[in-house]
Amino acid sequence: MIYQRNIERIEELVKTQNEWRMSTINLIASENVMSKRARGVMGSDFCHRYAEGHPGERYYQGTEIIDEIEARVKQHLKSLFDCKHLDVRPISGTVANDAVFSRYIKPGDIVMVNSTSGGGHISHHRHGSVGKYSSNIINFPLTADGYHIDVKETINILQKVPVKVMIMGKSLYLFPDPVKELAPICRENGIVLIYDAAHVLGLIAGKRFQNPLREGAQVVNASTHKTFFGSQRGIIFSNMKDSDWAKIDKGAFPGSSSNHHLDTLVSLAITTFEYMVFGEAYAEQVIRNAKALAAALEARGFNVEAKEFGYTESHQVAVNVKELGGGDEVSRVLKDNNIILNMNLLPFDPLGKVSNPSGIRIGVQEMTRFGMQEREMEMIADFMKHCLMDGKFVGDDVKDFRKDYQVIWYSFDEDFISLENSQQLRSSHVEA
Ligand SMILES: Cc1ncc(COP(=O)(O)O)c(C=O)c1O
């Protein structure tokens, strides 16, 4: 009986989560929502099955159907990212990173990464994946604003220090990293240039952010569920020689996973087709929204980072909230008002400030998926001002506001967000 009650409690909690999150403004920069159709194919028989290896070359019988699905996903993702090799088997961005890092980083190798306070991800650091293979980790030098890698200073360092692997891409990611500036030097010196596109994969697919492969990165690893609005998985792609790719192939399987969670692969297939149709219009609106929200916050007295560079070129906005109590307090107050985001170290914050850093990180990609545009960004900035600066409770107003944004755009879920509508969306962006 007690187990029955436990099961009911779990079911109730899931229902509460579903309802609650649909009534909030979610600004967590690493999340997104799947369409009804992508979510609808989850929970099928595939959630019980195994398919190790590649389509047509599996170790178990009974995989013909997933073989066709996986082959289709790969074929279309390759065309979306314009690449020769692509692996969809990593089960998350961190697993994709590990599959690649494990092949290129040897004990003692010097690895150059974005620092934690400069936005780098934990998997690039001592306690994460990179740290499993080498402890010689050095940070890219930053320019005075803290949001750009200092190219000149990096070249100076490379002349003195024998760096083996360079990892670009990060978690607090406002502006592109200098791939095209540093790739020639990497090639001359045999440095492997790896690009972690976890946050910006959807913006790359939508052709609104740097294309790291085209700019000279050897391999790209990413999550498929942040700006790319798919299921929670990972991806690796490259144009390297077949013999080099064979190493990464082994890194993905059996190096970092055996089965690759077929259930979520199926929904990624649906997302991939949505992205092929709607990706460019979506990425365009995401960046417009991020810029609009940054400007609206600044106009209301917030201390928005990187103002001199137009605030952002991605889905993210960074705000210094030290004067308002720090990132921990501010993010809690916002959560109590149904606005969800995370506190974040800002460049030059000491690492000891991790539990109450100076900043908050805002991502607009999920609210854009629910059809929000520049006008709604003004309203979000108003909500934030009212609760953080005027001390008002806006939680109920937020819930009311969110009622009008329940349909997932840039998908085939509803008739009115059809192909024609997407084309209209796209042309209205071109006209504006
Ligand atoms: C730059 C970067 N790389 C990798 C990851 C890890 O991705 P996942 O959560 O899919 O393992 C993240 C997560 O936010 C990230 O920001």
The ligand as an ORCA input file, in Angstrom:
! r2SCAN-3c Opt
* xyz 0 1
  C      29.244     24.519    -23.124
  C      28.559     23.303    -22.596
  N      29.030     22.098    -22.940
  C      28.440     20.968    -22.516
  C      27.319     21.017    -21.717
  C      26.729     19.740    -21.215
  O      25.624     19.375    -21.859
  P      24.647     18.249    -21.302
  O      23.910     18.858    -20.183
  O      23.848     17.892    -22.499
  O      25.508     17.093    -20.831
  C      26.780     22.237    -21.335
  C      25.569     22.289    -20.493
  O      24.952     23.235    -20.207
  C      27.417     23.412    -21.786
  O      26.969     24.617    -21.425
*
